[in-house]
């Protein structure tokens, strides 16, 4: 039970489509919470292994894990997001046309794989009180981040949302991942790699006006301060 006692543990419960449909603000908060959990998952995996109780719910031991009303569990952030999109069509966060949906998912991949994933290799030094990253890693990560920025410039519309005029899953992915990418690159290299895309700042300000985003950011900050004090 050490994992459940020391945390962080994230298990969410939703009900099926029907009379208790999620409102739009609640769905936006829920989606953003799932996106935020991806960094929590990385930190948790780096500090405490999952115990048998959690592995019974999610065999990979990764976070987050979504618990449905019938006791079924679903793992992996993107899988959970796709489930929510299918289960709650009244609050869509993907466009109607196949091409537009593909563009949103493409942007999510760029942010996840070509920006956040390389930057994650720097987090040990940036977001830890004692971690260090080798010069080799720093040298390797920098061109990967440049590649991600180039792709973001080419694919991001920021009109005003990242994929166009409508809010989408890509906006919640960007709202969370852009922040640590900026902090990590500024700390390690002395410059925010995302400053090369001026629209990123406007997008951040746009998303920060959303109640769901402000709420999760506040919860994340409160938990981060206590998490950093935990023994590892």
N, C-alpha and C positions, 0 to 999 in steps of 0.2 A: 504493500500500500504506500510505499515511499513516494512514488510518482504522484499519487492522488493527494498525498499530504503536503508535499513540497511544491507541487505545481510546476509550471502552469498547465492547467487542464482545461480544454475547451470542448464541451459536448453541448450541442444545441438541439432543441426539440421544436418541430413544426407540425402543424396539423394539415390534413389533406384538403384539396380544393373543395369548397362548399360554403355553408353559411358563415364560417369564420375566416373568410378570405382576408389576406393581409391588406392593409391600407397601403397606399403608395409611400408615405413617409416611413412606415414600419418596414416595408420591403427594402427601401433604400438603405436604412440603417442596418438591416440584416445582411444585405449583400456586402456593404462596406466592412462589416465585422468579419465576414468570411475572408475578404481580401487582406485585412490587417493580420489575420491569423497566420498568413503565410510566413511572415517574419517571426512571429511567435513560435511557429513550428520549427524554424531553423534554430532559434535560440534554445528551445526546449531540447531538441535532438542533440545539440552540442553540449548540453549540461547534464541532463538526466535521462537515462534509458527508460523506455516504457516498461511498465510492469505487466504481469500476466493479466490483471483485471482490465487494463486498457487494451492489451493485445487481443483480448477476446472480443472487443468491440471493433477494433481496426487492426487487422493482422500486420500491417506495415509498421504500426507504432507511430505513425506520423499524425500531426495535427493540421487542420481541425478534423473533427468527426461529428457528423450530423445524425442525431437520433430522431427518427420519425415517431409518429404517434403509436404505431403498432410494435415499436421496439426494434425496428430494423435500423441498421447503422450504415451510413455512407461516408466513405473517406475521399480525400483529395479535393482541394479547393475548387478546381475547375469543374470537376464532376458535380460537386454540390451546386455550383452556380448554374450549370446546365439543368440540373434537376429542378431548381427553383424557377427557372425560366419556363420549363415545361409544366410544372405543377401550378403555377400562378400566372396564367396568360393575361389576366386582367391588368397586371402591372409589368408590361414588357420592357426589357432592357436590351433587347436585340431588335434591329429593324425587321420589317416584313419581308423584304426581297432577299433572295439567297445571296446575291452579290454583296449587298450592304451588310448582311450578317457576316459574310466572310471577311469583309474589310474590318469590321469591329474585332473579330477574332484574330485577324492578322496583326492589328495594332496591339492587342493584348499579348501576343507572342513576342513582338518586338520589345515591349516594355519588360516582360517577364524574363525572356531568354537572352536578349542582347543588351539590356541595361541592368535590371535588378540582379540577375544571376552572376554576371561578372563582378558587380559592385559588392555582392555578398561576400566575396573572398577577402574584402577589406574590412568587413564589419568587426572582426575579432579585435582589431586595433582601435577602431573608431568608437564602438559601442561597449567596450569592455574596460574594466579598470586595470586589467593586467595583461591583456593579450597583445601580441605583436605579429606583424605580417612581414615576411621576408621581402627583400628588395627584388628578388626574382618574381614574386607574385605581383608586386606593384608594377613592375615593368611589363608583365604579361597582360595585366588587366587593362592598362590604359588604352591600347589600340582597340581592344574589344568594346570598351565604352564609346570610343570614337565611332566605331562601326554602328553601334546602336543609335547614337545621336544622328548619324547620317540617315539611317532608315526612318527615324522619327520625323526628321525634316521632310523627307520625301512622302511619307504616308499620312502624317497628322494634318487634319484640316483646321482644327481649332476655330470652328465657325458656329457658335463659340465653343462647342464641345469638341472633343478630340477627333471624333469620327464624322462630325457634321453638325447640323442644327439640333439634333435630339440627344438627350442624355442616354448613355449606354453603359454596358459593363466595362468597356474600355476606360470610361471616365473614373470609375471607382478604382480600377487597377492603377491608373495614372496618379490619382489623388494620393494614394498611399505610397506607392513605390518611388515616385519622383522625389519625395522628401529624403529618405535615407540615401538615395543615389547622389543627390546634391550634397548632403552633409559629408558622405564618405569621400567623394571626389575632392571636395574643398579641403577636407582635413588632410588627405594623403598627398594630393598634387598641388594644393594651393589655389585651385580654381574649380568652380562648379561647372562640370561638363555640360549641364543642361542650360547654362547661360547662353549657349550658342543657339538656343531656340527661344527667342523672347516670348513667344506665345505661351510657354510653359508657366511663366509667372502669372499671366492673366488667367490661365486655366486654374491655377492653384487658388487664386483669389475668388474665382467663380465658384469652385467647389467648396471653399471654406465658408461660403455663405449658406450652405445647406446644413440644416439642423443635424441630419444624420452624421455628416462628416465631423462636425464640431463635437458631437457627443462621443463618437468613437475615439477621436483624437484625445479628448480629455480622459477617457477611460484608459487609453493606452499609456498616456503619460503617467497617470497615477499608479498603474501596475508596473510600469518600467522602473520607477524609482524604488519600489519595494523589491522587484525582481533582482535588481543589481546588487542588493544587499544579501541575497541568498548565498549560502556556501555552495561551492561547486566541487 
